[in-house]
Amino acid sequence: MNMRFLNDLDEYIRGKQYRLVNNIVIYEKDDLIYKRYYNQFTEESSHPLMSVWKSILSLTCGVCIDKGLIKNADEPVYKYLPQFAQNIDYLHKMITVRHLLTMSSGIYFHAGRHYSVPMGGQLKRSHDWVSHIADIQVADLPGSRFVYKEWDVMLLSAVIGKVCGGMAWDIAEEYLYRPLGIKTRKWLVTKCGINYNIDTDNQESDELAAMDLIKFGLLMQHGGKWNGKRIVSEDYVKAAVAPSGAYKGYGFLWWLSDKGFHGRGFGGQELNVYPDKGITAVVQATATPQGKSYGDICEGIMGQ
């Protein structure tokens, strides 16, 4: 760890004019070594998770696999979502849970300019999101190409809801949030009855304070254990942060780098885990349409 950079971090943030950064929390192993709040934010202040939520959904899927609700990551999606068993596209039966976790289902997706996602507007006007996605062309052989897209995460949430007989939130709340001592609002339910953490105005529903969000990083740092208790299997955690066959920079809804793995959300929301150094760090910021990111903060903390 670059202690000199850490000691001068306030000055660095002022110099870079990072006025939207609201907090930074850093743990080394199990010790809190740095905590700063800006812009009148406090330890109780929460932030929208944005796409960091996807990494938490990955852990929710891991719990389902550990408990046998999903046999394994290579289970075909059509076994859970009958819309993909109707031979609308001959490649549908090749799509697996692993492909959803690695964003390599092959289903066509165009994000639009600055990730405006016009296809998302069409989806929200439909009555059944899963059926709508099942009607979209499969453009690539499943597992062959990584494309960052919402479809795969929506389908994964639908699968989890199906296997638990409720909502993905039910699994997350009972087996993740509650054991970690996190209280938050329920995830949004779409009009077709699945959890998805974006409302009709593209605002994230779930919000966490930095000291709660970092618990998920510490859980990963300890290979799926919290306070010595097994929460997610070590096998799943290892698989989640291993490069996929489609893209070496992505695992099971976790971004990968040469130094660690990361949950990342629009506007500078970051959950960073550096296992070799035993460092876990959270950065939260106020998101704007420009979508600023602050990856250089944690890169500077880690040093060479």
Secondary structure, 3 states (H helix, E strand, C coil): CCHHHHHCHHHHHHHCCCCCEEEEEEEECCEEEEEEECCCCCCCCEEECCCHHHHHHHHHHHHHHHCCCCCCCCCEHHHCCHHHHCCCCCCHHHCEHHHHHCCCCCECCCCCHHHCCHHHHHHHCCCCHHHHHHCCCECCCCCCCCCCCHHHHHHHHHHHHHHHCCCHHHHHHHHHHCCCCCCCCCCCECCCCCECCECCCCCECCEEEHHHHHHHHHHHHCCCEECCEECCCHHHHHHHCCCCCCCCCECCCCEECCCCEEEEECCCEEEEEECCCCEEEEEEECCCCCCCCCHHHHHHHHCC
